[in-house]
């Protein structure tokens, strides 16, 4: 059972697209000490949950997941311009 957890709620018009873009990346096990999931809470809320066995694993998973969310959001804004 994980000892550490972080939950982020992102309000964005692109929540559906970002979740679809992140799902394949997050389904691959990158680090066996952490688990990251994303899901939708309605059409405009992206929920990102990161669980880890220890703080270094949590930090590493946070860095990766938040970077992916940021890139996906930036790409949506570029594409829609």
N, C-alpha and C positions, 0 to 999 in steps of 0.2 A: 504494500500500500504506500502511495506517495506521501512524503512528509511535507512537501511544499506545493503551493498552488497559487496561480495568478489568473485572474479572470478580467478580460477587457471587453468593454462594450463600445463599439464604434458606430456612430450614427452617420450614415452616408447614403446618398442616393444610389451608390454603386455596390451596396452590400451583396446583392445576389451574384453579380459578376465577380466580385473579389472572392467570395466564398467558393465559387466554382473554380476560380483560378488557383486558389490555395489548396483545395482538397487533394489533388494528386501529389503535391509536394509534401503535404502533412501525412499522407497515408504511408509513405515510405519511412521505415524505422531508421532514423539518422543516429540517434543515441538511445541505447536501451535503458538509460537511466531517466528518460523523460518522455512524456507523451503530450502531444499538442493536437487539439481538435478545434474546428471552427464550425459554427452552425448559425442559422438565421433565427432572429426573433422578430418576425414580421418581415416586411419588405425592405426596411431601411436600417435595421440593426444587425450588425455582425458581432457574434459572441465568439471570442477567442479564449480558450481555456488551456492553460499550460500546467502540467503536473510534473514534479520531479522528485527524485529520491534524496537529492542534496542540493545545497545552494549553488555550487558551481554548475551543475547540470541545469538548474533553473535559469541561471544567468545566460548560459549558452543558448538554451531554447528560446528565451525571451528575445535575445539579440536576433536570432534567425527569423522567428515568427514576426516580430514587429518590423523588421526590414522587408519581409515579403509583403506584408500588408501595405506598407508605405509605397513600395514599388508598384504594386497593383493599383493603388489609388492614383498615383501619378500617371500611370499608363492610361487609365480610364479618362483622366482629364485631358491628356494629350490627344487621344483618339477622338474624343467628342468635341474638340475645338474646331 
